[in-house]
Amino acid sequence: MVARMTFCQRNIKKTFPRPVRLWVRLIIIIIWCDGVKIPLTVNENKSYVLVETAKFESVRKSAVNIRGGNTRTIDNYAALGIRSSKEFRMQKSLTSFTLDNAQQKSINPQDVVYEAPYFKTSDGADLGITNVFSVQLTGEQDLAKLQKIAEEYNLEILGENKFDPSIYYLSCTKESKGNALEMANFMYESGAFEYATPEFIVESMSDAAPNDTYFSYQWNLKNVSYPGIDINYVNARNAFAFPYINDIIVAVVDNGVYNNHDDLHLYNVSYNAHTGGIPSGLYGDHGTKVAGVIGATANNGKGIAGVASGVKIMPISICYTDNELGIAASTTTNFANAIRFAANNGARVINNSWSFDTSSPISEINNAITYAHGKGCIVVFSSGNKGSAVSQPAAGAPSATLVVGAIDRNGYKSDFSGYGSSLDVVAPGREIWTTDVTGGYTCVSGTSFAAPHVSGIVALIWATDPDLSVWRVRNIIEQTTRKIGGNTYGVDPLRLNGLWNQFVGYGLVNAYAAVSAVSGPAPTAPNIGTSLSEVEPGDLSMMGLGYDKWNIAYLARGEGQATCSIENYDSSVTYVWSSTLPPYTGEGFTFTVDFASDTDEPVLHDIECRVLKNGLSTSSGVHLALIPQGYSY
């Protein structure tokens, strides 16, 4: 569900033709996620320009400040993951580029197909918009509305997303009644569509830090210097057989994975989200390093051991801004489609060891993450390497996402590791041995290499029991951590899986404890608030009836009269239900909560159940994936 709200916007006034368009500095309010308004200021020194490819050379001669590495030729819109509409036929090849406005020479306005400003976010990051924006329909009936608006506003419908057909892409030209940002805002403001967002050009980067001291062993798997400060890999591998390990696919959304490394087992399906084609490409060495941490073959007499040896790695390539190939970086649409492709093609785990250089959440990425969760995938993100708040898109990602920070071999947070309210857990992230694109091995550091430890442990859990739900797996990861680093862990009402700390989350992931929890009873959510002993004689536990019904039942035992309330802490919905429990009879009492919804799609909730008696309370929390009866993936 996406909350809708009305917002105010000042449009950028523009006239045609003229040699150089001047953009007025002002604030524009756009809706990014769940009705959150993000203020932007126009960057007067930078703009996005689209011209016919045949005229690009003459344009480049007249505009001396075209930014290198940012030109992109568009022969079609395949890179967007579009299933083209019957009406759309691209007539001419186009070339886009980023232009420095300062001291530029005039460009003939007849050569310009489309032009739009760059913006600055509140944290000073640059944000560009292309000529494309996407709209998600609420149902098939919305297509007629979309077609009508497109005709009225001189927009072209390019087609639907081939992974999620409820998403349509449209393009603007200088004849349109607004740029892609203005048109997306107009679509969202109309209230007729689920969401609308422009395709952004944002600085993207791998979350890898420079190498430090060279080590010849994998302390992350068995730490000899500081026993217990590792992921408890050896005990896990010795104790469990992982009967389904060869069936688990882990997608690595990154700049490609070297396909001829002896120590990696790649899946036979891959995707190049940067170009929209098959197979994946190779735009750098980062993805190969990430893949090795996850799944390098163990016990083969060479190289290193991956956390989940035996899994299949699905390479899905995107291109970072700092690539060494001199080509334009992937857009937010490319990143989102990388996640959607993985979800549609068998991946159970999707590893994302990258971040954006902006503090603003990206609605298109969040939509893709929610889509993947609905397909039964765990999405893992690194927390970023700025040494400050968790980076986007991890910071603003849906709650089912696992966000991973990094620790050093002594158990303390790595100085570069992102932290804060979005951080879930930590894993080893400094001086990690892994595979590289030469076919050999290297030592690396960064939250990029902490996240794949968690992806690997998630794979081990599903390799033990592939029928576990996304929420059960996520809860196991968080509830089985080790408390490390001399940190003070405390109660957070929004953190329902135990004591938590802003620098290390729930703590260091523990492969052995996590897999052990699979065969045991479902983990019981910890008590929050006043302890049970103060409310005695009373008790509270929760019991889900299943994930195929809207009705969820809970069992609450208590003596005398007590009021129990269920409150949803989801950021976009508030739902409170209460009931007076009958006197305790020794058998307990079950009450059922009916969560009404205006959507027939799965809805994710964080729920706290609270029992109040004699002025004292006790509570317990769970994550719920509410899936309508008859819903089909």
Helices and strands as residue ranges (DSSP letters): E 27-31, E 37-52, G 53-55, H 56-62, E 72-74, G 78-80, E 82-84, E 94-100, G 109-111, E 112-120, E 126-136, H 142-152, E 156-161, E 167-171, H 180-189, E 195-202, E 204-206, H 233-239, G 245-247, E 249-254, E 271-272, H 286-295, E 312-317, H 332-344, E 349-352, E 354-356, H 363-374, E 378-382, E 402-407, E 425-428, E 432-435, E 441-444, G 447-449, H 451-464, H 470-479, H 511-519, E 527-528, G 532-534, E 538-540, E 551-558, E 562-568, E 576-581, E 589-594, E 603-613, E 616-626
